[in-house]
Amino acid sequence: MDIELRKEILRLLERNARLSAEEIGVMAGRPADEVQKIIRELENEQVICGYHTLINWNKEEEELVTALVELKVTPQGGDGYNKIAEQIYQYPQVETLYLMSGAYDFLVELKGKTIKEISMFVSENLASMDEVQSTATYFTLTKYKEQGVNLIKKKQDGRMVITT
């Protein structure tokens, strides 16, 4: 197995999931059927877990609210963090969930239609869990960069340069 080719395919797909096996093959200097075989293997091994489109919801009429919630928990038993995580990631509002080091144990990214909707979700579903000691909720105001992509482009000055 060509480890370097696997890494190159992953880097290319991470930047642009719409690339075809043929396009990746050209970029990597390999046959498309070899690239396709490696992509299937990566999917079967769950190295590639899905293909997503990054959307700048601030540019759309129906804007979504994003919040980051820190959770301090008391895990029960040896598999406690995993059990708590399983409870949390089942909710459709949960976009991302990380086990963290530091003052809080989990970082949860939530999306909802309003601040009130997210606040109610946190109080009714997360803060009410027996294992949760405390929460801290932060609402995003502006996203400048997400998943390596700049979301705000600088406007270019359209005036003519005049020199004397």
C-alpha positions as MATLAB code, in Angstrom:
seq = 'MDIELRKEILRLLERNARLSAEEIGVMAGRPADEVQKIIRELENEQVICGYHTLINWNKEEEELVTALVELKVTPQGGDGYNKIAEQIYQYPQVETLYLMSGAYDFLVELKGKTIKEISMFVSENLASMDEVQSTATYFTLTKYKEQGVNLIKKKQDGRMVITT';
ca = [
       0.000    0.000    0.000;
       1.302    3.423   -0.986;
       1.094    5.523    2.201;
       2.175    8.716    0.445;
      -0.553    8.335   -2.199;
      -3.152    7.771    0.545;
      -2.027   10.979    2.281;
      -2.068   12.930   -0.989;
      -5.597   11.720   -1.804;
      -6.774   12.699    1.679;
      -5.183   16.167    1.410;
      -6.775   16.763   -1.987;
     -10.224   15.582   -0.894;
     -10.017   17.602    2.300;
      -9.512   20.755    0.214;
     -12.124   19.836   -2.404;
     -14.435   16.849   -1.900;
     -15.866   17.311   -5.410;
     -12.675   16.103   -7.107;
     -13.183   12.975   -9.165;
     -10.852    9.978   -9.084;
      -9.722   11.013  -12.562;
      -8.825   14.534  -11.440;
      -6.998   13.247   -8.363;
      -5.177   10.723  -10.545;
      -3.936   13.505  -12.824;
      -2.795   15.618   -9.858;
      -1.075   12.665   -8.176;
       0.302   11.180  -11.398;
      -1.521    7.868  -10.863;
      -4.232    5.939  -12.752;
      -7.837    6.790  -11.822;
      -8.704    3.157  -11.028;
      -5.877    2.989   -8.455;
      -7.111    6.250   -6.881;
     -10.709    4.977   -6.816;
      -9.613    1.738   -5.128;
      -7.745    3.675   -2.419;
     -10.734    5.994   -1.865;
     -13.013    2.965   -1.375;
     -10.515    1.487    1.115;
     -10.355    4.790    3.014;
     -14.159    4.903    3.175;
     -14.376    1.256    4.333;
     -11.750    1.915    7.027;
     -13.753    5.010    8.079;
     -10.759    7.248    7.487;
     -13.053    9.136    5.102;
     -16.242    9.507    7.139;
     -18.293   11.655    4.769;
     -18.252   14.448    2.232;
     -19.482   17.889    3.260;
     -20.062   21.277    1.745;
     -18.893   24.273    3.756;
     -21.674   26.882    3.666;
     -21.333   30.463    4.820;
     -24.805   30.769    6.359;
     -24.190   34.480    7.029;
     -24.684   35.039    3.286;
     -28.120   33.405    3.287;
     -31.444   34.929    4.306;
     -32.168   32.287    6.946;
     -29.133   32.684    9.148;
     -28.351   29.996   11.717;
     -27.041   30.732   15.193;
     -23.950   28.826   16.287;
     -22.929   28.324   19.903;
     -19.995   26.651   21.601;
     -20.857   25.039   24.920;
     -18.299   23.855   27.447;
     -19.436   21.061   29.738;
     -17.852   20.044   33.039;
     -18.983   16.499   33.857;
     -18.541   13.774   36.436;
     -18.151   10.502   34.536;
     -19.493    7.314   36.113;
     -17.329    4.189   35.766;
     -14.508    3.374   33.373;
     -16.455    4.143   30.197;
     -18.099    7.268   31.628;
     -16.933    9.854   29.104;
     -17.982    7.665   26.174;
     -21.439    7.080   27.676;
     -21.938   10.794   28.209;
     -20.721   11.527   24.670;
     -23.183    8.980   23.246;
     -26.046   10.756   25.003;
     -24.949   14.155   23.702;
     -24.138   13.374   20.066;
     -27.573   11.810   19.490;
     -29.200   15.254   19.405;
     -29.570   16.730   15.898;
     -28.630   20.199   17.215;
     -25.137   18.914   18.067;
     -22.847   19.625   15.127;
     -19.546   18.751   16.781;
     -18.525   17.158   20.071;
     -15.001   16.955   21.491;
     -13.590   15.485   24.691;
     -11.118   18.120   25.877;
      -8.312   18.648   28.341;
      -8.455   21.693   30.574;
     -11.082   23.292   32.784;
     -14.008   21.684   30.921;
     -14.424   18.118   29.720;
     -16.490   18.521   26.548;
     -16.801   21.175   23.875;
     -20.117   21.033   22.019;
     -20.919   23.004   18.874;
     -24.638   23.629   18.449;
     -26.669   25.146   15.635;
     -30.177   26.524   15.904;
     -32.533   29.132   14.515;
     -32.375   31.514   17.477;
     -30.350   32.242   20.592;
     -33.406   31.357   22.651;
     -33.725   27.963   20.932;
     -30.103   27.116   21.727;
     -30.412   28.422   25.295;
     -33.472   26.244   25.893;
     -31.684   23.214   24.420;
     -28.702   23.718   26.717;
     -30.820   24.136   29.843;
     -33.317   21.348   29.066;
     -31.019   18.743   27.520;
     -27.398   19.324   28.472;
     -27.414   21.092   31.852;
     -30.138   18.746   33.117;
     -28.012   15.609   32.620;
     -27.076   14.042   35.986;
     -23.361   13.913   35.088;
     -23.151   17.599   34.079;
     -21.720   19.843   36.803;
     -21.661   23.107   34.856;
     -21.953   24.646   31.419;
     -20.604   27.766   29.730;
     -22.246   28.874   26.481;
     -20.652   31.187   23.906;
     -22.548   32.463   20.868;
     -20.559   33.140   17.719;
     -20.936   36.640   16.361;
     -18.853   36.469   13.173;
     -17.099   33.536   11.568;
     -13.968   34.670    9.817;
     -12.494   31.299    8.964;
     -13.891   27.771    9.136;
     -12.229   24.487    8.241;
      -9.310   26.350    6.695;
     -11.508   28.531    4.464;
     -11.643   32.333    4.787;
     -15.326   33.269    4.937;
     -14.869   37.019    4.691;
     -13.214   38.350    1.564;
     -11.636   41.772    1.633;
     -13.381   44.191   -0.665;
     -11.066   45.544   -3.306;
     -10.871   49.265   -3.813;
     -12.323   49.853   -7.280;
     -10.951   53.384   -7.621;
      -8.347   54.128  -10.245;
      -4.853   54.888   -9.028;
      -3.741   58.328  -10.167;
      -0.146   59.413   -9.866;
       1.425   62.738  -10.691;
];
